[in-house]
Amino acid sequence: GGSCGDAYGTDINRNFDFNWGDRAGASNNPCDSDYHGKSRESEPETKALADYAKTLFPPSQRKNDPEAEMNKPFGEKNTGMYIDIHSSGGYVYYPWGHKDAKSPDDEALQALGRKIHHYNKYKLWAGSQPDFLYEASGDSSDYLYAVMGVASLGFEIGDDFQQKCNSFESDVVPINMPALIFAAKIAQRPFKEVKGPDVSDIQAMNKNGNIQVSAHVSDSEMVNDIRALPDFQTGKQKIAKVLVYVDVHPDDAKPSDASWAMQPSRRRLESEDTSSAARTRSIDCAQFRKRKKCKRAGGRGVCEWSRKERKCLAKKTGSSGNTGSSGNNGSSGNNGSSGNNGSSGNNASSGNNGSSVEFNSGDENVRLTFDSSGLSPGRHTLYIQATDSDGYNGPVSSEFVEVRQRQRETSLRGSKNPFD
C-alpha cells in the first residue's frame, strides 16, 4: 500500500502470459515501476486485452507451447498485426523484447520495423539491434507474437511522457499516422507482404480520353532507410511486375477482372491543370525529410520547403499532403486476369502477369496509359501492387481518378469496354 510512496502497482506491460516473471526484464518488488504483478494476467486490463486478441486471431496459427517453442518460426502464412502505443523516446520495438536476441521470424519483423522507421524515423529497439536498451519480460509485443502468432510491434512516440497537445498534433501525429496506415495495409499477410516492393508517389489523371498513371516502385528504399545499418536482404531483389486494377482490390479480383502491367519509365507524368488538392493527394510531402528531396517533389508543383518550420509542406495548403492510400490491407491477391485491355496509349499492356515487361533494378519509375471510354463518369479507384523477382507481392497502394461526363457523340462512337 502506502509504503511504496509514488509507486502505482503492477506494470501492465510486464504482466502478460509469456515469459512472465523473468527477473531479467521485470521486478518482483511491488514498489518497483516494472513490477510484474502477483501472477500471469493478474490485472483486469491485461486479461481483457489478451481475451480480446483470442477472439480476433485464429487459434490455428498458434503454437501449443509458446515458451517451449519460442525458437520455432511461424512462417509467412499467419495473419494479423498488433501495435502498442507508448510514450516516449522515439523508438519502434518488436520481438524479442525479453532478451537481446533475434526472434525466429526476424527477417519479416525487422523488415517491418525498418519500414516503419521510413515514416517516423524512430530507432529500432529490438533484439540484436544497436539501440536495444533493456529487457522487458511479460510485455505485450512478445506475447502477441509468441502466443497469438501475429506481427507485433510498439511505438514509443513523442519526446515527453505527457506530450503537450500542440506538439502532439503538429509533430507526433504527422509522422506516425502514415506508419500506422502502412501497417494496416499489410495486416492480412504481414510476414509475407512486408518483404515485397512498395509503391509510392502515385499520380493519376484523365487526359484526352486516356487514364495516365505513374508511380515509384522500390524493393529497397523503405527497408534500407536507416543508413547506420547494413542493407537488408529483403530489399535486394529486382522488380518483376507492377499491376494496376480498376475499382477492384487485388484481394477481391476474379479471373474476369482485367489488370494492366505498368511499364518502366524515365520520367514522371506532367500534370495537367488539376486543383492543388488533387495534386497533393498523390504525394505525402511530410515523407521528404531533406530539402533536396522536398524541392525535387516541388518541381511538380506539389511541395515546398519551409525554412521557418524546417520541414517539407504541401504548396498553398501549408500542410503535408495525404497519401491517398485506400487503407485496405496489403495483399497478394490473385493476379490472374484476362479480358481485352482496350487501351490506346503507348504504355498500355494487359495480360495475366505482365511477364512481357522487363525491369533492370529494384527501384523503378513506372507508368501506364489506357483508354477511359469504358469507365462510367465519376470517381474510380486505381489499386497498384508490385512484385519482386523472388515472387513477393508488396502492399497495395491506391489513388483516385476522376472521369468526366463525355459529350454525346463521344459516348456513341462504339469503343469497346476494356473491362468487359
N, C-alpha and C positions, 0 to 999 in steps of 0.2 A: 503494500500500500504506500503510505506516505513516506516510508523510509528511503525511497528511490529518488526523492527530490523532483527533478524535472522530467524523469523518465515517463514514457507513455504506454508501457506494456509491450505486448508482442509485436514484433516486426512482421507484418503480413507477408513481406517478401522473403521471409525465412521459414514460413510455416507450411509450405506446400509438400505434398506427399511424394517427393523424390529426393533422395539423399538428405532427408530431413535429419537434423541433429548432428551433422558432421561439424565438429568443432573447428575445422579449418576455415569454415565460412559462415559460422554463426556462433552465438553465445548461449550458454545455459543459465546465465545470470539474468534474472528478471529486471535488474536495474540497468542492463546494457541496452544500447539503442538497436543492436542486432539480435536481441533475444528471440529464440526460435519458437517459443511457446511451450505449453505443457505437453503437447502431443501433436502428431501429424494432423493437419487440418483442424486444430482445436478451436480456431476462430471462425465465427459465422461467415465473415467476409470471404475467407479463403475457401471454405466449403461451398459457398454459394457460387463462386466463380468456377471451381472445379466441377461441380454438378452441372452447371450450365454448359461447360465445354463438352461434357459427356453426351449432352443432347445434340450438339452441333456436329461433332466429328465422328465418323463411323468406327464402331468397335473393330471392324475387320482389319483396320490398318494399325492396330495397337499390338504391342508385344505382351506376351504372357507374364514375363517378369522383367519389367523395365530396368531395374537396378542391376540384375544379373546379366542382362543382355544389352547394357548400355554401349558396348563397343561394336554392336551389330548394326550396320546401316539400314535405314528404311528403304532406300532406293528412290526412284523417281515417280512412282505411281501415286504416292499419298497426296491427299488434298487438304487444304485449309491453311490459314495464316492467322497468327496471333501476334499482336503488337501491344506492349505495355508502355504507357507514357509516364515518365518520371521527371522530376526536376532535381538537380540541374547539372550543368557542366559541359554539355555539348558532346555526348557520346552516343554511339549505336552499339548495343551489346547483343550478342547471340551466343548459343551454346558452343562450348561449355562455359558456364559461369562458376561452377563449384570447384573447378580446378583449371590450372593454366595448361590446357591441352586441347587439341582439336577434337571435335566430335567426328563420328564416322561418316557424317554427311557434310563435312566441312566444305567440299567443293561447291555445293549449292548454297549453303548458309553464308559462306564467305563472299560468294558472288553477290548474294542478296545484300549483305552489309556494305559491300563496296558500291553497289549501285544506289543504295540509299544515301551514301556519302556524296554521290554526284549531285544530289539535290540540296542537302543541308550542310555538307562539309564537316560533319561530325567525325570525331576519331572513332576507331574500331576498338571496342572493349570486349575482347573475346580471347579464348584460349589460344596461345601461340602468337598473339599479336603484340607488337611493341607497347601498345597503350593499355594492356591488361593491368588493372590497378590492384585488385584483390579478389579473393574467392568469395562467392555468395552461395551458401548451401540452402537448399529448400526454396529456391526462388521460382517465380512464375515461368520465366523463359525456359529454364531447364525442364521444368515439369511439363509444360505444354508440348515441348519437343519430344522428350523421352517417354512420356506416358500417353499423350494423345497422338503423337506421330505427326505433328504439324510443323510447318516452318515457323519458327518463333524468334522474336527479337524484341528489343525495347529501345526507346529513345530517352535519353537524359536531356531534356530540352531546356533552352534558355541558359542564363548565367546567374540566376538567383532562385533560391528555394521558393520564395514568394515573389514571382515576377510581377513587375508593375504592368498594369493593363495596357498602357500606351506602347511600351516596348514589346509586349507580347503580341499585340496586333500588328505592329509595324515590322518587327524583326523575327519573331519566332514562327508565327503562322505562315508567312510567305515562303519560307524555306522548307517547312515541314508538310504543308498541305500537298504539294506535288509528290513528295516522298510517299505519303500515305495513299495517294491515288495510284501511284505506281504499284505499291504492294497489293492494293485491291485488284488491280488488273491481272495479276498472276496468281491470285489466291486459289484458283481452281486446280492448277498444277504447278505449284511454286518450285518444287525441287527440280523440275524439268525446264520450265519456260524461262527461268531466271538465267539459264545458260545460253539462251538464244539471242539473236540480234535485236537491237532496239531501233524503233522508228521514231524520228523526231522532225521538228521543223516542217510540218506538213503545210503545203499551200494548195488550195483548190479553187478553181474558178470556172465559170461557164462563159466561154468566149466564142462568138461566131458559130454557135450551134455545137460546139465541142466542149467536153469536160476536160480540163487540163489539170493534172495533178503532179506535184513534185514533192520530194521528201528527202531526208537524210537518213541513211541506214548504216548502223555500225555494230560490229560484234565486240569492239574493244573500247570505244570511247567512254562509256559509263563505268565499266568494270575496272578499267585501268586509270581512273581519275585521280587516284592517290599516288602522287609522284614519289613519295618516300618508300613505297612498296614496289616490289618487282611486278612485272606484267603477269596477269593471271591466266591460267590455262584455258578458261572458258572463253577468253577473248582473242584467241589465236587463229580462228577459223575464217575462211572466206565467206562472203555472201553467196548463197546458192540461188535463191529466188526471192522475189518480193511480189506478193499478190494483193490485188485490190478487189474487194467485194462491195457491192452497192446495196444498201438497205437490208443486208443480212450479215449478222456476225458470223465469223468462220465456225464458231461452235454450232451454229444452227443451220449451216449451209447444207443443202441437199445436192445430190448429183446433178439435178436440173438447174441449179443456181450457177450462173456464169461467174468466173473470176478472170481478172486480167493481170498479165505479168508486166510489171514495170521494167523499164529499160535503164541501163546506165546512162548518166548524163553528166556533162562537164559544167553545166550552168543551171541556175535555178530559173523558175518562171519569172517573167517580167509582169508585174502585177498591172492589170487594167485598173481603171479608177474605181476601186471599191471603197467603202467607208473605212474610216480609221478603225472602227470596231471590228470590221471584217478582217482587216489586215492583222491586227493584234491578236485576234482569236487564234491564229495559226502558230504564233510564236510566244513562248514564255520568256519575256525579257529578263526576268529575275534569275534565269539559269546562267546568264553571262556575268561571271564574277570579275572579269577583267575588261578594261576599257577597250582594248583592241578588238576583242570578240564582240563587244557591245556595238562598236562602230561598224563592224562588218555586217551585223544584222541591221543596223540603222541605215546602211546603204540601200536597203529595200524599203526605206521609209517607215520602219516599224519601231525601232528602239533608239534611245539616245542616252548618253552617259551624263549623269547628274554629278557635277563637281561638288555641289553642296552636300549631297547625301552619299556620295562616293558609291553609287550603285547604278545599275542599268534599269532604266524605266521605259515604259511604252510612250511613244511620242503622242503629244496632245492630251492624253488622258492623265499623264503624270503617275501612272501606276503600272505595275507589271501586267503583262498580258495573260490571258487564260490559255492554257494549253489546248483546250478544245477536246480533251480526252473524253471518251464515252463513259468511262467508269466501269465498263464491263470488265470481267476478269480476263486476263490474258489467256490465250488458248491456243491449242494446236489445231483443233478443228479438222474437218475433212476438206482437204484442198482439192479433192477431185471435183471437177465441174466440166460441163460441156456447153453446148449451145453456140450460137453464132455470135461472134464478137461485135458485129455491127459497127465496126469502128471505121472512121475515115481519116484519123490523124496518123501521122507518120510513125509515132511511137507506140501505137496500139498493137496489142497482141493478146491472144487468148490461149486456149488450151488448158489442160488439166493442171499442169505444174510449172509452166514457164521454163521447161528444160532447154528450150532453144536459146535462152538468154544466158550469156556467159559474163561473169563478173571476175575481176582480176585481183580483188582485195577484200578485206573485211570491213572496209569503210568506203561507202559509195553514196553519191548523189544519184537519185533515180527519178524518172518521170514517165508519164503516161498521158496519152490523148485518146479519147474515144467519143463517138457520136452520142449526143444527148437527146436525139429525136425520140428515143424510146422511153424517156422518162417523163412522168407527168409533171406539170408545173408545181413549184413549191420546194420545200427543203428536203434534201436527201442526205443520207449518211454514208460516207465512204469509210470502210474498215480496211486497214492495211496491216499485213503481217509479213515478216521476213523470216527466212530460214537460212541457217548456215550450212557449211559443207559437211558437218557431222550429222546433219538432219535435225537439229534442234530448232523448233519454231519459237520465236520470241513473243513478247507481249503484243497484243493487238492495240493499235492506236487508231484514232478516228478523227474525222473532220467533216463538217457540214459543207454542202454546196447548194446554192440556190439555182433553180431552173425557172426562168421567167416564162410567162404566158406567150405562146407563139401567135403570130399572125395566122389568119385562117388559111391562106394559101400555103403557108409552111406546113400546117398540120395535115394538108391533103396531098402532099407530094408523094406519099406512098412509101416512105422509108421503112424498112423492116425493123421491128423492135429488137434491139440487141439483147434483150433479156428474155426473149421467148425461147 
